[in-house]
Amino acid sequence: MDLLKIGGIELKSRLFIGTGKFPSKKIIPDVIKSSETQVVTMAVRRVDLEAKEENILEYISKDVIWLPNTSGARNAEEAVRIARLARAMGCGDWVKIEVISDHKYLLPDNQETIKATEILSKEGFVVLPYMSPDLMSAKRLVDAGAAAVMPLGAPIGTNRGIRTKELIEILIDEIDLPIIVDAGIGKPSEAAEAMEMGAAAVLVNTAIATSDDPVNMAKAFSLAVIAGRTAYLSKLGATKKCAIASSPLTGFLNEGEF
Amino acid sequence: MGFYDVYINFKDFDYDAFFENVTSTEIKRILNKNKINIYDFLALLSPKAESFLEEMAQKAHALSLQHFGKTILLFTPMYIGNFCVNRCAYCGFNVDNNIKRKKLSPEEIEREAISIAKTGLKHILVLTGESPNATPVSYIIDAVKILKKYFDSVGIEVYPLTQEDYERMVEAGVDNLAVYQEVYDEKIYDRVHISGPKKDYHFRLDTPERGCKAKMRNVNIGALLGLNEWRREAFMSGLHANYLQNKYPDVCISISPPRIRPHAGCFDEVHNVSDKNIVQYLLALRIFMPYLGITLSTRERASFRDHLIPLGVTKMSAGVSTEVGGHSSNDKGEGQFEISDNRSVEEMKNVILSKGYQPVFKDWMQI
């Protein structure tokens, strides 16, 4: 059984999904169901415990792992406070660190992310930091106690695919933690591509939430992730620049007579 | 360097000549670009671009979807005082206007807060006129402290303050600053702001930047459309937003496109700004700054606001009263202007849902 292990939990599904940008919160349970995801992230800043109908948590089943994220945090201190709030709200111990101090490109601040990861992992959180794919930062995140590393494929919400492929491949090769490609994946084929590369999982939100049929799109992503992972495990054939004939002209030399 | 240095570069700019030279080919080229510059933005504000509103709308819609999804944040303004020492030709609070003046007591603020909180809103914007004596900084801070008990996000739209005072506001729990230049053209600014502290063009122009320096999370700016030819003011508003966003990337910058509404007193030098003009402005803004917040007030009528939802708006007011104590009191101070959309929060919520969008009541909290 091919399972993904994070924070002591074994996961069958390698598709994590987000809950932002949907036309209605009411569609979220169906999206979760069709995606077959086991990990769902939500912005703590949108959690409203006082208003049942408006509370995002009301739409996420308890059967999946809640991954509250620190969206809105501009530095480590704010991320830490938001994570603690999430835990106090009953969201559990998993947290996705998002520290963004750039509203133009929404690129993460790796230094502040490392700081927040260190503090929160010491407090017993299962920390999944969202980061710009940089090897040294990833190594520091490992040292800081991260449970996985979540490099971006492209800036959040852009649906532009895995523009940082070379850098993510380095992280997959060098970092001894699950690498979860987060942000930028816009098509199921791109999710499959990430899995073929050897990513442990992908996190998808915008591509599902802003499609015309989020429930079916979630299903498409689920299938793509399974396909990509299966291909990875099956060891893709090597790519070559020149053609290799299926019936080589010198094959007779191996027939024993010569 | 402040924004005035940017303004100066365009002070004597020949807008008419620029607009005259914009071609359809150029508009098409701009709409095919991933990222546009300030002159592209100005071209999208040109009369020539009016023929491309549908193409602009398609692009603006796609960009909005990508960055914000199908969500609209709801909030409401709360007027806590309408005393004002300024003589502004276009404003109902003008010191010369014989209107009923009022400021809310702490008990009245609490009553007003309870009344608004019952609607489910979590974001509120506190407004006063400019009267450092009647509604000093300490009074506003006390009001904020009361409101924090009922709302997750408290913003202020009050008279310009110093950076130190904004820091005090942030410390008290304010995360959102709204301040409008009203009109960027210096000569017109001087003419319509007859007397009072608001006459100081530079102090007001630098106000959003002082808010950014004080670590406000959100800063909302804009021009009051109708005081000058709208394209110039729209351009300056966009330049100002771009300047702030580039210099303070950690602050979320927004623009409102308010139009002059009927108000107490009289001001009859209004430049006409049509619905089509507002649409063009919003679309050009969204294409220029895909990540910009766009706030729409109830100055606009209901049907028009509904049509603007898919065109890049990110934040809308609902259940609005511009009267002091207008949400809970029978003894109200007079409003700043007439509103055009009187719908309740519940009605707005249902309209947003019917458009296939999600009304968001809470998008921040005290941390």
Chai-1 contact restraints between the chains, C-beta under 6 A:
chainA,res_idxA,chainB,res_idxB,connection_type,confidence,min_distance_angstrom,max_distance_angstrom,comment,restraint_id
A,G20,B,G69,contact,1.0,0.0,6.0,A-B,restraint_1
A,K21,B,G69,contact,1.0,0.0,6.0,A-B,restraint_2
A,P23,B,K70,contact,1.0,0.0,6.0,A-B,restraint_3
A,P23,B,G356,contact,1.0,0.0,6.0,A-B,restraint_4
A,P23,B,Y357,contact,1.0,0.0,6.0,A-B,restraint_5
A,P23,B,Q358,contact,1.0,0.0,6.0,A-B,restraint_6
A,S24,B,Q358,contact,1.0,0.0,6.0,A-B,restraint_7
A,R45,B,D363,contact,1.0,0.0,6.0,A-B,restraint_8
A,R45,B,W364,contact,1.0,0.0,6.0,A-B,restraint_9
A,R45,B,M365,contact,1.0,0.0,6.0,A-B,restraint_10
A,R46,B,K362,contact,1.0,0.0,6.0,A-B,restraint_11
A,D48,B,K362,contact,1.0,0.0,6.0,A-B,restraint_12
A,A51,B,G120,contact,1.0,0.0,6.0,A-B,restraint_13
A,E54,B,F361,contact,1.0,0.0,6.0,A-B,restraint_14
A,R74,B,D250,contact,1.0,0.0,6.0,A-B,restraint_15
A,E78,B,I367,contact,1.0,0.0,6.0,A-B,restraint_16
A,R81,B,I367,contact,1.0,0.0,6.0,A-B,restraint_17
A,I82,B,I367,contact,1.0,0.0,6.0,A-B,restraint_18
A,S101,B,D250,contact,1.0,0.0,6.0,A-B,restraint_19
A,D102,B,P249,contact,1.0,0.0,6.0,A-B,restraint_20
A,H103,B,P249,contact,1.0,0.0,6.0,A-B,restraint_21
A,H103,B,C252,contact,1.0,0.0,6.0,A-B,restraint_22
A,H103,B,Y291,contact,1.0,0.0,6.0,A-B,restraint_23
A,K104,B,Q245,contact,1.0,0.0,6.0,A-B,restraint_24
A,K104,B,P249,contact,1.0,0.0,6.0,A-B,restraint_25
A,K104,B,Y291,contact,1.0,0.0,6.0,A-B,restraint_26
A,G157,B,Q66,contact,1.0,0.0,6.0,A-B,restraint_27
A,G157,B,H67,contact,1.0,0.0,6.0,A-B,restraint_28
A,A209,B,G69,contact,1.0,0.0,6.0,A-B,restraint_29
A,T210,B,L65,contact,1.0,0.0,6.0,A-B,restraint_30
A,T210,B,G69,contact,1.0,0.0,6.0,A-B,restraint_31
